[in-house]
Amino acid sequence: MMLTIGIIMVLATIYFLVKRYDARLVLLASGIIMACVAGTPMVSLNAFAKDMTNSGLIQAVCSVMGFAMVMKYTECDKHLINLMANGLSKVRPLLIPGVVIATYAVNIALPSAAGTAAAAGAIFVPLMMSAGVHPAMAGAAVKCGTYGSMLNPGLAHNPFVAKIAGVGVMDVIGFHYKANIASLIVATIMITMIAYYKKEHKGYVAEGLEVEESFKVNLLHALMPIFPILILILGSTGVVPAFKMDVPQAMIIGALCALLVTRKNPVNLSNAFFDGMGKAYGEILGIIIAAGVFVSGLTAMGLVKAFTTAMLNNPAIVKICAAVGPFVLGLVVGSGDAATFAFNEAITPHAPDFGMSQVQMGSMATLGGTLGRTMSPIAGATIIIAGIAGVNPMEITKRNGLPMIGAMIVGMAFLL
């Protein structure tokens, strides 16, 4: 009886998420209700209190989002995007694949998919449309590149999996980066082929949408968004031992360098950094905390134990669940975060029981959820790009659907 009620609660949770109710409210309410039905209401509240002080996640996620806000305030992100756009506009046959890869690169430096969609979309969509690319295809090309954040050590999922596995964040990225790059190559090839097949790579006449040609790119400003990432990579690989440090230190150094280079108001820059940190806690860590409460409710109802037992008795389905589950939920609800965090918290700690490493299972769930969200028509990033391109979000999903499915298949093959 308890399992039946739990399944109904899960279906109701998915329904409200699909209806785009606030994910934090839905997950919190569902977790607390399930814990109360199970007769252990304090379990959910204790989970809330515990996840509020998850130091590893708070340090990484908040510092990265603080740095991202600094890049927005100093307009260094705008310099980086215009630099890439200027190069791509000179090589027309490589325009579509180049935009996918360039957006992916921007998303590595600026880990917010919605932020990347707004910043990169505002430059790349008009660029492609002015070059004759159909608006929906232009939007789809940008959307295909909005999962580069998986290579950013500040992406919440990377330190989350690292904490579960007891390893460093860069160890997690070092495990899944080949799968990510392979999936990017497949997605890039497929979206380009679709553009040529539909004859949407040229012939469109844009009216009033042009790249800001008068914008003067400052190379130093353009390098600032990727500077902390370079520090972390050079330090973690041992190329420059002095650069070996954690994410928060690298982000602070990056923000200070941006201040020196741009000579912006230090008070406003500081405010931007801390505003970004607060936004990260409320919007990103808020979902992680809510997902923890939801999982505590699932555990109290016995669903986690039943699911784990079912997978132990059928090890063959574990790999499918880790990959396809978060992908489908990411597609349906428009966010890969809630599904991925819930899966990783509930199942990934038990990965050795299924003959997999925790890093392996966690990476599969993260990639699946991220690709599902990248394909979703109701994802915030999709809606932003569709608005810039002036098309229905479904038109973007129709074009990047196959590339994302192909990316998932190849990416999971590498991870397995």
C-alpha positions as a Markdown table, in Angstrom:
| # | Residue | x | y | z |
|---|---|---|---|---|
| 1 | Met | 0.0 | 0.0 | 0.0 |
| 2 | Met | 2.8 | 2.4 | 0.9 |
| 3 | Leu | 4.6 | 1.8 | -2.3 |
| 4 | Thr | 1.4 | 2.4 | -4.3 |
| 5 | Ile | 0.9 | 5.8 | -2.5 |
| 6 | Gly | 4.6 | 6.6 | -3.2 |
| 7 | Ile | 4.3 | 5.9 | -6.9 |
| 8 | Ile | 1.1 | 8.1 | -7.1 |
| 9 | Met | 3.1 | 10.9 | -5.3 |
| 10 | Val | 6.0 | 10.6 | -7.8 |
| 11 | Leu | 3.6 | 10.7 | -10.7 |
| 12 | Ala | 1.9 | 13.8 | -9.2 |
| 13 | Thr | 5.3 | 15.4 | -8.7 |
| 14 | Ile | 6.2 | 14.8 | -12.4 |
| 15 | Tyr | 2.8 | 16.2 | -13.4 |
| 16 | Phe | 3.3 | 19.5 | -11.5 |
| 17 | Leu | 6.9 | 19.8 | -12.8 |
| 18 | Val | 5.6 | 19.3 | -16.4 |
| 19 | Lys | 3.1 | 22.0 | -15.7 |
| 20 | Arg | 6.1 | 24.2 | -14.8 |
| 21 | Tyr | 5.3 | 24.9 | -11.2 |
| 22 | Asp | 8.3 | 26.0 | -9.2 |
| 23 | Ala | 10.6 | 22.9 | -9.0 |
| 24 | Arg | 11.7 | 23.8 | -5.5 |
| 25 | Leu | 8.2 | 24.1 | -4.2 |
| 26 | Val | 7.0 | 20.9 | -5.9 |
| 27 | Leu | 10.0 | 18.8 | -4.7 |
| 28 | Leu | 9.8 | 20.2 | -1.1 |
| 29 | Ala | 6.1 | 19.7 | -0.8 |
| 30 | Ser | 6.2 | 16.1 | -2.3 |
| 31 | Gly | 9.1 | 15.1 | 0.0 |
| 32 | Ile | 7.5 | 16.4 | 3.2 |
| 33 | Ile | 4.1 | 14.9 | 2.3 |
| 34 | Met | 5.6 | 11.5 | 1.6 |
| 35 | Ala | 7.6 | 11.7 | 4.9 |
| 36 | Cys | 4.4 | 12.6 | 6.8 |
| 37 | Val | 2.5 | 9.7 | 5.2 |
| 38 | Ala | 5.3 | 7.4 | 6.2 |
| 39 | Gly | 5.0 | 8.6 | 9.8 |
| 40 | Thr | 8.4 | 10.2 | 9.9 |
| 41 | Pro | 7.9 | 13.9 | 9.2 |
| 42 | Met | 11.2 | 15.0 | 10.7 |
| 43 | Val | 13.2 | 12.9 | 8.2 |
| 44 | Ser | 12.4 | 15.4 | 5.4 |
| 45 | Leu | 13.1 | 18.5 | 7.6 |
| 46 | Asn | 16.4 | 17.0 | 8.8 |
| 47 | Ala | 17.3 | 16.4 | 5.1 |
| 48 | Phe | 16.5 | 20.1 | 4.4 |
| 49 | Ala | 18.8 | 21.2 | 7.3 |
| 50 | Lys | 21.6 | 18.9 | 6.3 |
| 51 | Asp | 21.7 | 20.0 | 2.6 |
| 52 | Met | 21.6 | 23.7 | 3.5 |
| 53 | Thr | 25.2 | 23.4 | 4.7 |
| 54 | Asn | 26.7 | 21.3 | 1.9 |
| 55 | Ser | 30.0 | 23.1 | 2.0 |
| 56 | Gly | 31.6 | 21.6 | -1.2 |
| 57 | Leu | 28.6 | 22.5 | -3.3 |
| 58 | Ile | 28.1 | 26.0 | -1.8 |
| 59 | Gln | 31.8 | 26.9 | -2.5 |
| 60 | Ala | 31.9 | 25.7 | -6.1 |
| 61 | Val | 28.4 | 26.8 | -7.3 |
| 62 | Cys | 28.2 | 30.1 | -5.6 |
| 63 | Ser | 31.7 | 31.3 | -6.5 |
| 64 | Val | 31.2 | 30.3 | -10.2 |
| 65 | Met | 27.8 | 32.2 | -10.4 |
| 66 | Gly | 29.4 | 35.1 | -8.7 |
| 67 | Phe | 32.1 | 35.2 | -11.3 |
| 68 | Ala | 29.5 | 34.9 | -14.1 |
| 69 | Met | 27.8 | 38.0 | -12.8 |
| 70 | Val | 31.1 | 39.8 | -12.7 |
| 71 | Met | 31.6 | 38.8 | -16.4 |
| 72 | Lys | 28.1 | 40.2 | -17.2 |
| 73 | Tyr | 28.8 | 43.5 | -15.3 |
| 74 | Thr | 32.2 | 44.0 | -17.0 |
| 75 | Glu | 30.8 | 42.9 | -20.4 |
| 76 | Cys | 33.7 | 40.6 | -20.8 |
| 77 | Asp | 31.2 | 37.9 | -21.9 |
| 78 | Lys | 30.1 | 40.2 | -24.7 |
| 79 | His | 33.7 | 40.6 | -25.9 |
| 80 | Leu | 34.3 | 36.8 | -25.9 |
| 81 | Ile | 31.1 | 36.1 | -27.9 |
| 82 | Asn | 31.8 | 38.9 | -30.4 |
| 83 | Leu | 35.3 | 37.6 | -30.8 |
| 84 | Met | 34.0 | 34.2 | -31.8 |
| 85 | Ala | 31.3 | 35.6 | -34.0 |
| 86 | Asn | 33.8 | 37.7 | -36.0 |
| 87 | Gly | 35.8 | 34.6 | -36.7 |
| 88 | Leu | 32.9 | 32.5 | -37.7 |
| 89 | Ser | 31.4 | 35.0 | -40.1 |
| 90 | Lys | 34.4 | 34.7 | -42.3 |
| 91 | Val | 34.0 | 30.9 | -42.9 |
| 92 | Arg | 30.4 | 30.3 | -44.2 |
| 93 | Pro | 30.6 | 26.5 | -44.7 |
| 94 | Leu | 31.6 | 26.2 | -41.0 |
| 95 | Leu | 29.1 | 28.6 | -39.7 |
| 96 | Ile | 26.6 | 26.2 | -38.2 |
| 97 | Pro | 29.1 | 23.7 | -36.8 |
| 98 | Gly | 31.2 | 26.6 | -35.7 |
| 99 | Val | 28.3 | 28.2 | -33.8 |
| 100 | Val | 27.5 | 24.9 | -32.0 |
| 101 | Ile | 31.1 | 24.5 | -30.9 |
| 102 | Ala | 31.5 | 28.2 | -30.0 |
| 103 | Thr | 28.4 | 28.1 | -27.9 |
| 104 | Tyr | 29.6 | 25.0 | -26.2 |
| 105 | Ala | 32.9 | 26.8 | -25.4 |
| 106 | Val | 31.0 | 29.8 | -24.0 |
| 107 | Asn | 28.9 | 27.5 | -21.8 |
| 108 | Ile | 32.1 | 26.0 | -20.4 |
| 109 | Ala | 33.2 | 29.4 | -19.2 |
| 110 | Leu | 29.7 | 30.6 | -18.3 |
| 111 | Pro | 28.0 | 27.5 | -16.9 |
| 112 | Ser | 24.4 | 28.8 | -16.9 |
| 113 | Ala | 22.5 | 27.3 | -19.9 |
| 114 | Ala | 20.0 | 30.2 | -19.8 |
| 115 | Gly | 22.7 | 32.8 | -19.4 |
| 116 | Thr | 24.6 | 31.3 | -22.3 |
| 117 | Ala | 21.5 | 31.1 | -24.4 |
| 118 | Ala | 20.8 | 34.8 | -23.8 |
| 119 | Ala | 24.4 | 36.0 | -24.3 |
| 120 | Ala | 25.4 | 33.7 | -27.2 |
| 121 | Gly | 22.0 | 33.6 | -28.8 |
| 122 | Ala | 21.9 | 37.4 | -29.0 |
| 123 | Ile | 25.1 | 37.3 | -31.1 |
| 124 | Phe | 25.0 | 34.0 | -33.0 |
| 125 | Val | 21.3 | 33.9 | -34.0 |
| 126 | Pro | 21.4 | 37.2 | -35.8 |
| 127 | Leu | 24.8 | 36.3 | -37.3 |
| 128 | Met | 23.5 | 33.1 | -38.8 |
| 129 | Met | 20.2 | 34.7 | -40.0 |
| 130 | Ser | 22.1 | 37.5 | -41.7 |
| 131 | Ala | 24.1 | 34.8 | -43.4 |
| 132 | Gly | 20.9 | 33.2 | -44.8 |
| 133 | Val | 20.3 | 30.5 | -42.1 |
| 134 | His | 16.7 | 29.8 | -41.3 |
| 135 | Pro | 15.7 | 31.3 | -37.8 |
| 136 | Ala | 14.7 | 28.0 | -36.3 |
| 137 | Met | 17.9 | 26.3 | -37.5 |
| 138 | Ala | 19.9 | 29.2 | -36.1 |
| 139 | Gly | 18.2 | 28.8 | -32.8 |
| 140 | Ala | 18.7 | 25.0 | -32.8 |
| 141 | Ala | 22.4 | 25.3 | -33.6 |
| 142 | Val | 22.9 | 27.6 | -30.5 |
| 143 | Lys | 20.8 | 25.3 | -28.4 |
| 144 | Cys | 22.8 | 22.3 | -29.3 |
| 145 | Gly | 25.9 | 23.8 | -27.7 |
| 146 | Thr | 24.3 | 24.7 | -24.3 |
| 147 | Tyr | 25.6 | 21.7 | -22.4 |
| 148 | Gly | 29.3 | 22.7 | -22.4 |
| 149 | Ser | 28.9 | 23.5 | -18.7 |
| 150 | Met | 29.6 | 19.8 | -18.0 |
| 151 | Leu | 33.3 | 20.6 | -18.4 |
| 152 | Asn | 33.1 | 23.4 | -15.9 |
| 153 | Pro | 34.2 | 22.3 | -12.4 |
| 154 | Gly | 31.6 | 24.7 | -10.9 |
| 155 | Leu | 28.6 | 23.0 | -12.5 |
| 156 | Ala | 26.7 | 21.8 | -9.5 |
| 157 | His | 26.6 | 18.1 | -10.7 |
| 158 | Asn | 30.3 | 17.8 | -10.9 |
| 159 | Pro | 31.1 | 18.5 | -7.2 |
| 160 | Phe | 27.9 | 16.7 | -6.2 |
| 161 | Val | 29.2 | 13.4 | -7.9 |
| 162 | Ala | 32.7 | 14.1 | -6.6 |
| 163 | Lys | 31.4 | 14.4 | -3.0 |
| 164 | Ile | 29.5 | 11.1 | -3.4 |
| 165 | Ala | 32.6 | 9.3 | -4.8 |
| 166 | Gly | 35.1 | 11.0 | -2.4 |
| 167 | Val | 37.2 | 12.3 | -5.3 |
| 168 | Gly | 38.2 | 15.7 | -6.6 |
| 169 | Val | 36.0 | 17.6 | -9.0 |
| 170 | Met | 38.6 | 17.5 | -11.8 |
| 171 | Asp | 38.7 | 13.7 | -11.4 |
| 172 | Val | 35.0 | 13.6 | -12.3 |
| 173 | Ile | 35.5 | 15.9 | -15.3 |
| 174 | Gly | 38.6 | 13.9 | -16.3 |
| 175 | Phe | 36.4 | 10.8 | -16.4 |
| 176 | His | 33.6 | 12.1 | -18.6 |
| 177 | Tyr | 35.2 | 14.7 | -20.8 |
| 178 | Lys | 35.9 | 12.3 | -23.7 |
| 179 | Ala | 32.2 | 11.3 | -23.7 |
| 180 | Asn | 31.2 | 14.9 | -23.7 |
| 181 | Ile | 33.4 | 15.9 | -26.6 |
| 182 | Ala | 32.4 | 12.8 | -28.5 |
| 183 | Ser | 28.7 | 13.6 | -28.0 |
| 184 | Leu | 29.4 | 17.2 | -29.1 |
| 185 | Ile | 31.0 | 16.0 | -32.3 |
| 186 | Val | 28.0 | 13.8 | -33.1 |
| 187 | Ala | 25.5 | 16.6 | -32.3 |
| 188 | Thr | 27.4 | 19.1 | -34.4 |
| 189 | Ile | 27.6 | 16.7 | -37.5 |
| 190 | Met | 23.9 | 15.8 | -37.2 |
| 191 | Ile | 22.5 | 19.3 | -36.8 |
| 192 | Thr | 24.7 | 20.4 | -39.8 |
| 193 | Met | 23.3 | 17.5 | -41.9 |
| 194 | Ile | 19.8 | 18.3 | -40.9 |
| 195 | Ala | 20.3 | 21.9 | -42.0 |
| 196 | Tyr | 21.6 | 20.9 | -45.4 |
| 197 | Tyr | 18.8 | 18.2 | -45.8 |
| 198 | Lys | 16.1 | 20.8 | -45.0 |
| 199 | Lys | 18.0 | 23.4 | -47.1 |
| 200 | Glu | 17.9 | 25.8 | -44.2 |
| 201 | His | 21.7 | 26.5 | -44.2 |
| 202 | Lys | 21.2 | 29.4 | -46.7 |
| 203 | Gly | 18.6 | 31.4 | -48.6 |
| 204 | Tyr | 16.8 | 33.1 | -45.7 |
| 205 | Val | 16.6 | 36.9 | -46.0 |
| 206 | Ala | 16.9 | 38.6 | -42.6 |
| 207 | Glu | 15.4 | 42.0 | -42.0 |
| 208 | Gly | 16.7 | 44.2 | -39.3 |
| 209 | Leu | 18.7 | 41.5 | -37.5 |
| 210 | Glu | 22.4 | 42.0 | -37.7 |
| 211 | Val | 25.4 | 41.4 | -35.6 |
| 212 | Glu | 26.7 | 44.5 | -33.8 |
| 213 | Glu | 29.4 | 45.1 | -36.3 |
| 214 | Ser | 30.6 | 48.3 | -34.7 |
| 215 | Phe | 31.5 | 46.5 | -31.5 |
| 216 | Lys | 35.2 | 46.6 | -30.9 |
| 217 | Val | 36.5 | 43.5 | -29.3 |
| 218 | Asn | 39.2 | 43.9 | -26.6 |
| 219 | Leu | 41.2 | 40.6 | -26.6 |
| 220 | Leu | 42.1 | 40.9 | -22.9 |
| 221 | His | 38.5 | 41.4 | -22.0 |
| 222 | Ala | 37.5 | 38.4 | -24.1 |
| 223 | Leu | 40.0 | 36.2 | -22.3 |
| 224 | Met | 38.7 | 37.0 | -18.9 |
| 225 | Pro | 35.6 | 34.6 | -18.9 |
| 226 | Ile | 37.9 | 31.6 | -19.6 |
| 227 | Phe | 40.8 | 32.7 | -17.3 |
| 228 | Pro | 39.7 | 30.8 | -14.1 |
| 229 | Ile | 39.1 | 27.7 | -16.2 |
| 230 | Leu | 42.6 | 27.8 | -17.6 |
| 231 | Ile | 44.0 | 28.2 | -14.1 |
| 232 | Leu | 42.1 | 25.2 | -12.8 |
| 233 | Ile | 43.1 | 23.0 | -15.9 |
| 234 | Leu | 46.8 | 24.1 | -15.7 |
| 235 | Gly | 46.9 | 23.5 | -12.0 |
| 236 | Ser | 45.0 | 20.1 | -11.9 |
| 237 | Thr | 47.1 | 18.7 | -14.8 |
| 238 | Gly | 50.4 | 19.8 | -13.1 |
| 239 | Val | 51.5 | 21.9 | -16.0 |
| 240 | Val | 51.7 | 24.9 | -13.6 |
| 241 | Pro | 51.9 | 23.5 | -10.1 |
| 242 | Ala | 51.4 | 26.9 | -8.5 |
| 243 | Phe | 48.0 | 27.1 | -10.1 |
| 244 | Lys | 46.7 | 24.0 | -8.2 |
| 245 | Met | 43.7 | 25.3 | -6.3 |
| 246 | Asp | 40.0 | 24.8 | -5.7 |
| 247 | Val | 37.2 | 26.5 | -7.7 |
| 248 | Pro | 36.4 | 29.4 | -5.3 |
| 249 | Gln | 40.1 | 30.6 | -5.3 |
| 250 | Ala | 40.2 | 30.5 | -9.1 |
| 251 | Met | 37.0 | 32.4 | -9.4 |
| 252 | Ile | 38.2 | 35.2 | -7.0 |
| 253 | Ile | 41.4 | 35.5 | -8.9 |
| 254 | Gly | 39.4 | 35.7 | -12.2 |
| 255 | Ala | 37.2 | 38.4 | -10.8 |
| 256 | Leu | 40.2 | 40.4 | -9.5 |
| 257 | Cys | 41.9 | 40.1 | -12.9 |
| 258 | Ala | 38.7 | 41.3 | -14.6 |
| 259 | Leu | 38.7 | 44.3 | -12.3 |
| 260 | Leu | 42.3 | 45.2 | -13.2 |
| 261 | Val | 41.7 | 44.7 | -16.9 |
| 262 | Thr | 38.4 | 46.5 | -17.2 |
| 263 | Arg | 39.0 | 49.1 | -14.5 |
| 264 | Lys | 35.3 | 49.0 | -13.5 |
| 265 | Asn | 34.0 | 50.3 | -10.3 |
| 266 | Pro | 35.2 | 47.9 | -7.6 |
| 267 | Val | 32.2 | 48.4 | -5.4 |
| 268 | Asn | 29.8 | 47.6 | -8.2 |
| 269 | Leu | 31.9 | 44.6 | -9.2 |
| 270 | Ser | 31.9 | 43.3 | -5.7 |
| 271 | Asn | 28.1 | 43.7 | -5.5 |
| 272 | Ala | 27.8 | 41.8 | -8.8 |
| 273 | Phe | 29.9 | 38.9 | -7.4 |
| 274 | Phe | 27.9 | 38.6 | -4.2 |
| 275 | Asp | 24.6 | 39.0 | -6.0 |
| 276 | Gly | 25.6 | 36.1 | -8.2 |
| 277 | Met | 26.4 | 34.0 | -5.2 |
| 278 | Gly | 23.1 | 34.8 | -3.6 |
| 279 | Lys | 21.3 | 33.9 | -6.9 |
| 280 | Ala | 23.2 | 30.7 | -7.1 |
| 281 | Tyr | 22.1 | 29.6 | -3.6 |
| 282 | Gly | 18.5 | 30.5 | -4.2 |
| 283 | Glu | 18.1 | 29.1 | -7.7 |
| 284 | Ile | 20.6 | 26.3 | -8.1 |
| 285 | Leu | 21.4 | 25.1 | -4.5 |
| 286 | Gly | 17.7 | 25.6 | -3.8 |
| 287 | Ile | 16.9 | 22.8 | -6.2 |
| 288 | Ile | 19.6 | 20.6 | -4.8 |
| 289 | Ile | 18.2 | 21.1 | -1.3 |
| 290 | Ala | 14.6 | 20.4 | -2.5 |
| 291 | Ala | 15.8 | 17.3 | -4.3 |
| 292 | Gly | 17.3 | 16.0 | -1.1 |
| 293 | Val | 14.0 | 16.5 | 0.7 |
| 294 | Phe | 12.2 | 14.7 | -2.1 |
| 295 | Val | 14.7 | 11.8 | -1.9 |
| 296 | Ser | 14.2 | 11.6 | 1.9 |
| 297 | Gly | 10.4 | 11.3 | 1.2 |
| 298 | Leu | 11.0 | 8.5 | -1.3 |
| 299 | Thr | 13.3 | 6.7 | 1.2 |
| 300 | Ala | 10.7 | 7.0 | 4.0 |
| 301 | Met | 8.0 | 5.5 | 1.7 |
| 302 | Gly | 10.3 | 2.6 | 0.9 |
| 303 | Leu | 10.5 | 3.5 | -2.8 |
| 304 | Val | 14.3 | 3.9 | -2.9 |
| 305 | Lys | 14.8 | 0.5 | -1.3 |
| 306 | Ala | 12.3 | -1.1 | -3.7 |
| 307 | Phe | 13.9 | 0.5 | -6.7 |
| 308 | Thr | 17.4 | -0.5 | -5.5 |
| 309 | Thr | 16.3 | -4.0 | -4.8 |
| 310 | Ala | 14.7 | -4.3 | -8.3 |
| 311 | Met | 17.9 | -3.1 | -9.9 |
| 312 | Leu | 20.0 | -5.5 | -7.8 |
| 313 | Asn | 17.8 | -8.3 | -9.0 |
| 314 | Asn | 18.1 | -7.0 | -12.6 |
| 315 | Pro | 21.5 | -5.4 | -13.0 |
| 316 | Ala | 21.0 | -5.0 | -16.7 |
| 317 | Ile | 18.5 | -2.2 | -16.2 |
| 318 | Val | 20.8 | -0.1 | -14.0 |
| 319 | Lys | 22.8 | 1.4 | -16.9 |
| 320 | Ile | 19.6 | 2.1 | -18.9 |
| 321 | Cys | 18.0 | 3.8 | -15.9 |
| 322 | Ala | 21.1 | 5.9 | -15.2 |
| 323 | Ala | 21.2 | 7.2 | -18.8 |
| 324 | Val | 17.6 | 7.2 | -20.1 |
| 325 | Gly | 15.8 | 8.1 | -16.8 |
| 326 | Pro | 17.3 | 11.6 | -16.3 |
| 327 | Phe | 17.3 | 12.2 | -20.1 |
| 328 | Val | 13.5 | 11.6 | -20.4 |
| 329 | Leu | 12.8 | 13.6 | -17.2 |
| 330 | Gly | 15.0 | 16.4 | -18.4 |
| 331 | Leu | 13.1 | 16.5 | -21.7 |
| 332 | Val | 9.7 | 16.4 | -20.1 |
| 333 | Val | 10.2 | 18.9 | -17.3 |
| 334 | Gly | 12.7 | 21.2 | -19.1 |
| 335 | Ser | 15.4 | 20.9 | -16.4 |
| 336 | Gly | 17.9 | 18.2 | -16.0 |
| 337 | Asp | 18.8 | 19.3 | -12.5 |
| 338 | Ala | 15.9 | 18.0 | -10.4 |
| 339 | Ala | 15.9 | 14.5 | -12.0 |
| 340 | Thr | 19.7 | 14.2 | -12.0 |
| 341 | Phe | 20.2 | 15.4 | -8.4 |
| 342 | Ala | 17.4 | 13.1 | -7.2 |
| 343 | Phe | 18.9 | 10.1 | -9.1 |
| 344 | Asn | 22.4 | 10.8 | -8.0 |
| 345 | Glu | 21.5 | 11.2 | -4.4 |
| 346 | Ala | 19.3 | 8.1 | -4.2 |
| 347 | Ile | 21.0 | 5.6 | -6.5 |
| 348 | Thr | 24.6 | 6.7 | -7.3 |
| 349 | Pro | 26.0 | 6.0 | -3.8 |
| 350 | His | 25.0 | 2.3 | -4.4 |
| 351 | Ala | 26.8 | 2.1 | -7.8 |
| 352 | Pro | 29.4 | -0.5 | -6.6 |
| 353 | Asp | 26.5 | -2.9 | -5.9 |
| 354 | Phe | 25.7 | -2.8 | -9.6 |
| 355 | Gly | 29.3 | -3.2 | -10.8 |
| 356 | Met | 29.8 | 0.4 | -11.6 |
| 357 | Ser | 31.9 | 3.2 | -10.1 |
| 358 | Gln | 30.1 | 6.1 | -8.5 |
| 359 | Val | 31.8 | 8.5 | -10.8 |
| 360 | Gln | 30.7 | 6.4 | -13.8 |
| 361 | Met | 27.0 | 6.2 | -12.8 |
| 362 | Gly | 26.9 | 9.9 | -11.7 |
| 363 | Ser | 28.4 | 11.0 | -15.0 |
| 364 | Met | 25.9 | 9.0 | -17.0 |
| 365 | Ala | 23.0 | 10.5 | -15.1 |
| 366 | Thr | 24.4 | 14.0 | -15.4 |
| 367 | Leu | 25.0 | 13.7 | -19.2 |
| 368 | Gly | 21.6 | 12.2 | -19.7 |
| 369 | Gly | 19.8 | 14.9 | -17.8 |
| 370 | Thr | 21.8 | 17.6 | -19.5 |
| 371 | Leu | 21.1 | 16.4 | -23.0 |
| 372 | Gly | 17.4 | 15.9 | -22.2 |
| 373 | Arg | 17.2 | 19.5 | -21.0 |
| 374 | Thr | 19.0 | 20.6 | -24.1 |
| 375 | Met | 16.4 | 19.0 | -26.2 |
| 376 | Ser | 13.4 | 20.1 | -24.2 |
| 377 | Pro | 11.0 | 22.7 | -25.7 |
| 378 | Ile | 10.1 | 24.0 | -22.3 |
| 379 | Ala | 13.6 | 24.6 | -21.0 |
| 380 | Gly | 14.4 | 28.2 | -20.1 |
| 381 | Ala | 17.3 | 28.3 | -22.6 |
| 382 | Thr | 15.1 | 27.0 | -25.4 |
| 383 | Ile | 12.4 | 29.7 | -24.7 |
| 384 | Ile | 15.1 | 32.4 | -24.6 |
| 385 | Ile | 16.6 | 31.4 | -27.9 |
| 386 | Ala | 13.2 | 30.9 | -29.6 |
| 387 | Gly | 12.3 | 34.4 | -28.5 |
| 388 | Ile | 15.5 | 35.8 | -30.1 |
| 389 | Ala | 14.9 | 33.8 | -33.3 |
| 390 | Gly | 11.2 | 34.7 | -33.4 |
| 391 | Val | 10.1 | 31.1 | -33.6 |
| 392 | Asn | 8.0 | 28.6 | -31.6 |
| 393 | Pro | 10.2 | 26.6 | -29.1 |
| 394 | Met | 8.9 | 23.3 | -30.6 |
| 395 | Glu | 10.5 | 24.3 | -34.0 |
| 396 | Ile | 13.9 | 24.3 | -32.2 |
| 397 | Thr | 13.2 | 20.9 | -30.5 |
| 398 | Lys | 12.2 | 19.4 | -33.9 |
| 399 | Arg | 15.6 | 20.3 | -35.3 |
| 400 | Asn | 17.9 | 19.4 | -32.3 |
| 401 | Gly | 16.0 | 16.3 | -31.2 |
| 402 | Leu | 17.9 | 13.8 | -33.3 |
| 403 | Pro | 21.3 | 15.4 | -32.6 |
| 404 | Met | 20.6 | 15.2 | -28.9 |
| 405 | Ile | 19.5 | 11.5 | -29.1 |
| 406 | Gly | 22.6 | 10.7 | -31.1 |
| 407 | Ala | 24.7 | 12.6 | -28.6 |
| 408 | Met | 23.3 | 10.6 | -25.8 |
| 409 | Ile | 23.8 | 7.2 | -27.5 |
| 410 | Val | 27.5 | 8.0 | -28.3 |
| 411 | Gly | 28.2 | 9.7 | -25.0 |
| 412 | Met | 26.8 | 6.7 | -23.0 |
| 413 | Ala | 28.8 | 4.3 | -25.2 |
| 414 | Phe | 31.9 | 6.1 | -24.1 |
| 415 | Leu | 31.0 | 6.2 | -20.4 |
| 416 | Leu | 30.2 | 2.5 | -20.5 |
